[in-house]
Amino acid sequence: MPAPIIAIMATSVTPARTRTSRPGRGETLSASAALGAAAARRAAFAFRRRARWRTGGSVAGLRSPLPASLAATAIEPPTTTSVSTTVDTTSATLPVAPPEPPPSPPAAARRARWPWFVGVIGVLVVAASLFALVVELPYYTIAPGSARATEPTISVEGAETFPAGDDLLFTTVTISQDRINGFEWLQAELSPDVDLVPADQIDGGQTPEENQQLNQQLMDNSEDTAVVVALEHLGYDVVSGTGATVADIVPGAPADGLINPGDTVVRAAGQPVDRVEDLVAEIDKLAPGDELTMVVEPADGPRRPVTAELAAFPDAPDEPFLGVAGLTTRDVEYDFPFEVTIDPGQVRGPSAGLAFTLAVLDVLTPGDISNGVPVAVTGTIDGLGRVGPIGGVDLKALAAEQAGAELFLVPAGEEEDARSRVTGDMEIVPVETLQDALEALDDLGGHATDLESPLRSGE
């Protein structure tokens, strides 16, 4: 019978090895482990009883009898030092805390990488900043300028003048003095009221000094033309000459082969041509396909008659085109009845020609040409009183609106661009000639189309 007892001991002890912790230290055995330990104790107790009465025989196949003390020791339940290495996952146990995560790398090691990283970023930022400041980009910026009163820029000596308000405003744009850098490019990209313009459209390949000098010359010519047109509108004969001299001929144009560079046109359509404006006026009366008869006087030789069939202007198919270029008035003379000067300050360029013309008329005639309504004006003016196109009309419209203008006169064909950025109710009126502009002002309730001519000084 001892053998079965030993078998029970073997199967009982095995679950005891599934204890999750050492007993006797406030920790709990699994249920199966507890049952195994109890069975082992009962078997040991029975064995000791039999050993006390039977000293011979064999236990579990042993040949020599076992002493009572040895038998008790051999079948004693497992000690706490031999049953704490495995977990019984098949038995119900009390919750055990999850294993702790592995230790993190030392903080000092992580921090050691940051100075190097920050240093690289700092170097890149400094390099990019220097690049943006130093490198010049092929652009200029253009932004709304101002809308300034035009009448105060007019000075007259030798004739009566009349008080004029500050209601006629000439508009400007602000152009960067030089080509921009990276920071200025970024500012322009982020601003809805600043445009980037390719450099060749502004300087035409010239240096800033040359471009400034050119624009100053254009402004001077614009002022002189404005004075002449205003005075002639009031009935004065200011410019005289002996013909319109041609500097160049457009290849393939109607004039090609009929007129040579250096020739002077002295008559056109039966009318005398004393200056450039006379020839242009006769051409404008015709249409493409009409014939224009002229009398031409070469630089050395007798006069000769020529007849040319006018073509359509390349950019305007409804306008007549002769194909002569660089026209100037031969033997030009100016006879001003009195002195009129215009001082617009630091403004340059020809786009204020129409505004200057209207301001001269306002100063030289009684009343207020705009009837007290703030009116902004832009557009070039030529000797025939025709209004020409300008640049940046949308930005000038913003300047006019910000100045409180109620009406904005712009060259015909540019009214849509002018409206593109205006958000208020400022009226925009396109004009082709000085007369169109006067009629628009007359609609404001003034007397712009019925101006009184001043008397000559001393008469």
C-alpha positions in Angstrom: 0.0 0.0 0.0 2.8 2.5 0.4 3.3 2.9 -3.3 -0.1 4.5 -4.0 0.7 6.9 -1.2 3.9 8.0 -2.9 2.0 8.5 -6.2 -0.5 10.8 -4.6 2.4 12.7 -3.1 4.0 13.2 -6.5 0.8 14.4 -8.2 0.1 16.6 -5.3 3.4 18.3 -5.0 3.5 19.3 -8.7 0.7 21.9 -8.6 2.4 23.4 -5.5 5.2 24.6 -7.8 2.7 27.0 -9.4 2.7 29.3 -6.4 2.9 32.9 -7.6 4.8 34.1 -4.5 6.5 32.9 -1.5 4.1 32.0 1.4 4.6 33.4 4.8 5.1 36.9 3.5 1.6 38.1 3.3 1.0 36.6 -0.1 -1.6 34.0 -1.3 -1.2 30.5 -2.8 -3.4 29.4 -5.7 -6.4 27.0 -4.9 -4.7 24.0 -6.5 -1.5 24.6 -4.6 -3.3 24.8 -1.3 -5.1 21.4 -1.9 -1.9 19.8 -2.9 -0.2 20.9 0.3 -3.0 19.6 2.4 -2.9 16.2 0.8 0.8 16.0 1.3 0.4 16.7 5.0 -2.2 14.0 5.4 0.0 11.4 3.6 2.9 12.3 5.7 0.9 11.9 8.9 -0.3 8.5 7.8 3.2 7.4 6.8 4.6 8.4 10.2 1.9 6.4 12.0 2.8 3.3 10.0 6.5 3.9 10.4 6.0 4.0 14.1 4.6 0.4 14.1 6.4 -1.1 11.2 10.2 -0.7 11.1 10.8 -3.3 8.4 9.9 -3.6 4.8 10.3 -1.2 1.9 8.7 2.1 1.1 8.0 2.9 -2.6 10.3 0.0 -3.7 13.2 0.9 -1.2 15.1 -2.2 0.0 16.0 -1.0 3.5 13.6 0.2 6.1 13.3 4.0 6.4 13.7 5.7 9.7 10.7 7.6 10.9 12.5 10.9 10.9 13.8 10.4 7.3 10.4 9.3 6.0 8.8 12.4 7.5 11.4 14.6 6.0 11.1 13.0 2.5 7.4 13.5 2.3 7.1 16.9 4.0 5.3 19.5 1.9 7.5 21.6 -0.3 9.3 24.4 1.5 8.9 27.9 0.6 12.3 28.0 -1.1 11.3 25.5 -3.8 7.9 26.7 -5.1 8.0 30.3 -6.4 9.3 30.2 -9.9 6.3 29.5 -12.1 2.7 30.8 -12.4 -0.3 28.5 -12.6 -2.2 30.0 -15.5 -4.8 27.2 -15.4 -6.0 28.1 -11.9 -7.9 31.1 -10.6 -5.6 33.5 -8.7 -5.9 36.9 -7.2 -5.1 39.9 -9.4 -1.4 40.6 -9.8 0.1 44.0 -10.7 1.3 44.2 -14.4 5.0 44.1 -15.0 6.7 47.5 -14.8 7.9 49.0 -18.2 11.5 48.9 -19.0 13.5 51.8 -17.7 13.7 54.9 -20.0 17.1 56.0 -21.4 18.8 58.5 -19.2 17.5 62.0 -19.6 20.9 63.4 -19.9 21.5 61.4 -23.0 18.4 62.8 -24.7 19.2 66.4 -23.7 22.6 66.0 -25.2 21.2 65.9 -28.7 19.2 69.2 -28.5 22.0 71.7 -28.5 23.3 70.3 -31.7 19.9 70.3 -33.3 19.0 73.8 -32.2 22.4 75.0 -33.4 21.8 73.6 -36.9 18.4 75.2 -37.1 19.8 78.5 -35.9 22.5 78.5 -38.6 19.9 77.7 -41.3 17.6 80.5 -40.1 20.4 83.1 -40.1 21.5 81.9 -43.6 18.0 82.2 -45.0 17.6 85.6 -43.4 20.8 86.9 -44.9 19.9 85.4 -48.3 16.4 87.1 -48.2 18.0 90.5 -47.3 20.9 90.4 -49.7 19.6 88.7 -52.9 17.8 91.0 -55.3 14.8 89.6 -57.1 13.7 90.6 -60.6 10.5 92.4 -59.3 9.3 95.7 -58.2 6.3 96.3 -55.9 3.5 98.6 -56.8 0.9 99.7 -54.2 -1.8 102.4 -53.9 -0.3 105.9 -53.5 -2.2 109.1 -52.8 -5.0 111.2 -54.2 -3.8 114.8 -53.9 -5.5 118.1 -54.6 -4.4 119.3 -58.1 -5.4 123.0 -58.0 -2.8 124.0 -55.3 -0.1 122.7 -57.7 -1.0 125.4 -60.3 0.7 128.9 -60.3 -0.2 131.7 -62.7 1.6 135.0 -63.3 0.2 137.7 -65.5 -3.4 136.8 -65.5 -6.4 136.9 -63.2 -7.1 133.7 -61.3 -10.1 132.5 -59.4 -10.4 130.7 -56.1 -10.6 127.0 -56.7 -11.4 124.3 -54.3 -9.3 121.2 -53.6 -11.8 118.9 -55.3 -9.8 117.7 -58.3 -7.5 114.9 -57.2 -4.7 113.4 -59.2 -3.9 109.8 -58.2 -0.6 108.1 -57.8 0.9 104.7 -57.1 3.9 103.9 -55.0 6.6 101.9 -56.7 9.6 100.4 -54.8 12.7 102.4 -55.4 14.8 99.4 -56.3 14.2 95.8 -57.1 12.9 94.0 -54.0 14.5 91.3 -51.8 13.0 88.2 -50.4 11.4 89.8 -47.3 9.7 92.4 -49.5 8.5 89.7 -51.9 6.9 87.8 -49.0 5.2 91.0 -47.7 3.8 91.6 -51.2 2.5 88.1 -51.5 0.7 88.4 -48.2 -0.8 91.8 -48.9 -3.9 92.0 -51.1 -3.2 95.7 -52.0 0.4 95.2 -53.2 1.3 93.9 -56.7 4.5 92.3 -57.9 5.6 93.7 -61.3 8.4 92.1 -63.4 11.4 94.5 -63.4 11.6 94.8 -67.2 8.1 96.4 -67.2 9.3 99.1 -64.8 12.9 99.9 -65.7 13.0 98.6 -69.3 16.6 97.5 -68.7 17.7 100.9 -67.5 19.4 101.7 -64.2 17.1 103.3 -61.4 18.8 106.6 -62.1 18.1 106.5 -65.8 14.5 105.4 -65.2 14.0 108.2 -62.7 15.4 110.7 -65.2 13.1 109.4 -67.9 10.0 109.6 -65.7 10.9 113.2 -64.7 11.1 114.1 -68.4 7.7 112.5 -69.0 6.3 114.5 -66.2 7.8 117.8 -67.6 6.3 117.0 -71.0 3.0 116.2 -69.5 2.9 119.5 -67.6 3.8 121.5 -70.7 1.2 119.7 -72.8 -1.5 120.2 -70.1 -0.9 124.0 -70.1 -1.0 124.2 -73.9 -4.2 122.2 -74.2 -5.9 124.2 -71.4 -5.0 127.5 -73.0 -6.0 126.5 -76.5 -9.3 125.2 -75.1 -9.8 128.8 -73.8 -9.1 130.2 -77.3 -5.4 131.0 -77.2 -3.0 130.2 -80.0 0.1 128.9 -78.2 2.0 126.6 -80.6 3.1 127.3 -84.1 5.3 125.6 -86.7 5.9 124.8 -90.3 4.9 121.2 -90.6 5.0 117.7 -89.1 8.4 116.0 -89.6 8.6 112.2 -89.8 11.4 110.4 -88.0 10.7 106.8 -89.1 8.3 104.7 -91.2 6.7 101.4 -90.1 7.7 98.7 -92.6 4.8 97.5 -94.7 2.6 100.4 -93.6 0.6 102.6 -96.1 3.3 105.3 -95.8 6.1 102.8 -96.7 7.5 103.8 -100.1 5.6 107.1 -100.2 7.2 109.0 -97.3 10.8 108.8 -96.2 12.4 109.5 -92.8 13.2 113.2 -92.7 10.3 114.3 -94.9 7.9 116.9 -93.6 4.1 116.8 -94.2 2.9 120.4 -94.9 -0.6 119.7 -96.1 -3.2 116.8 -95.5 -6.7 116.4 -96.9 -6.4 119.9 -98.3 -5.7 121.5 -94.9 -2.4 123.2 -93.9 -0.3 121.2 -91.5 1.7 123.6 -89.2 2.3 121.1 -86.4 2.0 117.4 -85.5 -1.6 117.8 -84.1 -2.8 119.1 -87.4 -1.8 115.9 -89.3 -3.1 113.6 -86.6 -6.4 115.5 -86.6 -6.9 114.9 -90.3 -6.0 111.2 -90.0 -8.5 110.7 -87.1 -11.3 112.0 -89.3 -11.0 109.0 -91.7 -11.5 105.3 -91.4 -9.4 102.3 -92.5 -9.6 102.0 -96.2 -10.0 105.7 -96.8 -7.5 107.6 -98.9 -5.5 110.5 -97.5 -3.8 113.0 -99.9 -0.8 114.8 -98.6 1.9 117.3 -99.7 5.4 116.2 -98.6 8.5 118.3 -98.4 11.8 116.4 -98.3 14.8 117.7 -96.4 16.5 118.7 -99.7 14.2 118.8 -102.7 10.9 120.1 -104.0 7.5 119.3 -102.5 5.6 116.4 -103.9 2.0 115.1 -103.5 1.3 111.6 -102.2 -1.8 109.6 -101.6 -2.0 106.7 -99.1 -4.8 104.2 -98.4 -5.1 104.0 -94.7 -4.9 100.6 -93.0 -6.4 99.5 -89.7 -4.3 100.2 -86.6 -2.7 96.9 -85.4 -4.1 97.1 -81.9 -7.4 98.8 -82.8 -9.0 97.6 -86.0 -11.5 100.5 -86.1 -8.8 103.2 -86.1 -7.0 104.5 -89.2 -3.3 103.8 -89.5 -0.8 105.6 -91.7 2.5 104.2 -90.3 4.6 107.3 -89.6 6.5 107.4 -86.4 8.5 110.0 -84.3 6.5 113.0 -85.5 7.7 116.4 -84.4 6.7 120.0 -85.2 9.2 121.7 -87.5 10.3 125.1 -86.4 8.1 124.9 -83.3 7.5 128.1 -81.3 5.4 128.7 -78.1 3.6 131.9 -77.5 2.2 131.8 -74.0 -0.1 134.7 -73.1 1.0 134.4 -69.5 3.1 132.1 -67.4 1.5 128.9 -66.0 3.6 126.5 -63.9 2.8 123.2 -62.3 4.6 121.8 -59.3 3.5 118.3 -58.3 6.4 117.7 -55.9 8.1 114.4 -56.1 5.6 112.8 -58.4 6.9 111.6 -61.8 5.4 110.2 -64.9 2.8 111.4 -67.5 -0.4 109.9 -66.0 -1.6 113.2 -64.4 -1.8 115.0 -67.7 -5.6 115.1 -67.7 -5.8 116.2 -64.1 -3.4 119.1 -64.7 -5.4 120.2 -67.7 -8.6 120.4 -65.7 -6.9 122.1 -62.8 -5.5 124.9 -65.1 -9.0 125.4 -66.5 -10.4 125.6 -63.0 -7.9 128.1 -61.8 -8.3 130.4 -64.8 -12.1 130.4 -64.9 -14.7 131.6 -62.4 -16.6 129.0 -60.3 -15.8 125.5 -59.3 -15.4 123.1 -62.2 -16.5 120.1 -60.2 -19.2 121.9 -58.2 -17.6 121.0 -54.9 -17.8 117.2 -55.6 -14.5 115.4 -54.9 -13.4 114.0 -58.2 -10.3 111.8 -58.8 -8.7 112.0 -62.3 -6.1 109.9 -64.1 -4.9 109.6 -67.7 -2.3 111.1 -70.1 -3.1 114.0 -72.4 -1.7 114.8 -75.9 -1.7 117.9 -77.9 -5.1 117.2 -79.4 -6.7 116.8 -76.0 -6.9 113.0 -76.3 -6.7 110.9 -73.1 -4.3 108.1 -73.1 -3.9 104.9 -71.0 -2.0 104.6 -67.8 -0.7 101.8 -65.5 -1.9 100.6 -62.2 -5.4 102.1 -62.6 -6.9 99.5 -60.1 -4.5 100.7 -57.4 -5.2 104.3 -58.2 -8.9 103.6 -57.8 -8.1 102.3 -54.3 -6.2 105.5 -53.5 -9.1 107.6 -54.9 -11.7 105.6 -52.8 -9.6 106.0 -49.7 -9.4 109.8 -50.2 -13.2 110.0 -50.4 -13.6 110.7 -54.1 -17.2 110.3 -55.4 -16.2 110.2 -59.1 -13.2 108.8 -60.8 -12.4 109.7 -64.4 -10.2 107.1 -66.1 -9.1 106.5 -69.7 -11.6 104.6 -71.8 -11.0 100.9 -71.8 -9.6 100.8 -68.3 -12.9 101.2 -66.4 -13.2 97.5 -65.6 -9.7 97.3 -64.1 -10.5 100.4 -62.1 -13.6 98.7 -60.6 -11.9 95.4 -59.8 -10.8 96.5 -56.3 -13.3 99.1 -55.4 -15.8 98.0 -52.8 -17.7 101.2 -52.2 -20.1 103.3 -54.4 -17.5 105.5 -56.0 -18.6 106.1 -59.6 -16.1 105.4 -62.4 -16.5 107.1 -65.7 -14.3 106.3 -68.8 -13.3 109.3 -71.0 -11.5 109.5 -74.4 -10.9 113.2 -74.6 -10.8 116.4 -72.6 -14.3 117.2 -73.8 -15.6 113.9 -72.4 -14.1 114.8 -69.0 -15.7 118.2 -69.0 -19.0 116.7 -69.9 -18.7 114.3 -67.0 -17.9 117.1 -64.6 -20.8 119.2 -66.0 -23.2 116.4 -65.0 -22.2 117.2 -61.4 -24.1 120.5 -61.7 -21.2 122.8 -62.5 -20.3 124.8 -65.7 -17.4 122.7 -67.0 -18.7 122.9 -70.7 -19.3 126.6 -70.6 -16.1 128.1 -69.3 -15.4 131.8 -69.6 -12.1 132.6 -71.3 -9.9 135.0 -69.2 -8.7 138.2 -70.6 -5.1 138.5 -71.6 -2.9 140.3 -69.1 -2.7 144.0 -70.0 -5.7 144.0 -72.4 
